[in-house]
Amino acid sequence: MSDTVSGGSGAALAPVQVQASDLPLYCPGPRAPLWSMHPRVYLDVAHTGSVRCPYCSTTYQLPAGTVVHGH
């Protein structure tokens, strides 16, 4: 998983591509820069294929056709 964040500039960035192995998905990720820290929030990307963090607006996306087991 890539830990790209929006930086609060309002500029739209490409969604962060995540894999089934990245689940359960949470934001901020373990490699996120210190300046982008906010309370950890778990995000349900398995049902819709895409989800946006309510704190930093980073969008996470599962590639089309990804099979998620047990979520």
N, C-alpha and C positions, 0 to 999 in steps of 0.2 A: 504494500500500500504506500502510496506517496502521501506526504504530509503537507501538501500545498494548502495554504489558507488565503483568504481574500485580502487580508491586511486592513480591512475596514475602509478601503478607499472607494468602495462602491463599484469598482471596475469588475466586470464579469470575467471570471476565469473559467477555464475548461473544467468540467467535473473531474474529481479525483476518482480514478478507476480502481475498484477494489475487487478482490477475488473471494470465492467462498472460504478460502483458508484464512481470510482476514476477519471473519465473523467470530464472535460478536463484534460489531463495529462500534467504535466510540470515538468521540472527538473531544479534545485534541488528541492526536495520535502520539505515540511514544517518542517520535523524532521531531515533533513540532517545536519551532523556536520559542524561547522563553517569552518573548513579547506577545505571542499569540495565545498564551494560556488563558483558559477560562474554566469554570467547573466542568468536570467530566460528565458527558451525557452519552448514553447508549442510544444508537440510532438503528431503526428497523428498516434496512434496505432490502431485505429478502422478499417482502410482499409486493412492493411496487417497482423494484429495480433501481430506484433513485430516491435520495433523501437529502434534505438540507438541514444543516446544524442550526438550531434556533439561536445560538450565541454569536457565531462568527459568519454565518451564511455560506460556509463551505458546502458545496454540493458533492455528494458521493454517489457513484453509479456502478452497478454491476454490469458487466458486458452482456449483451443479448445472448441468450442460450445458456447462461451459467446455471448449473444445477446446484441447488442448496439443499443439503440433507440435514435433518434434525433441527430446523429453525422455523 
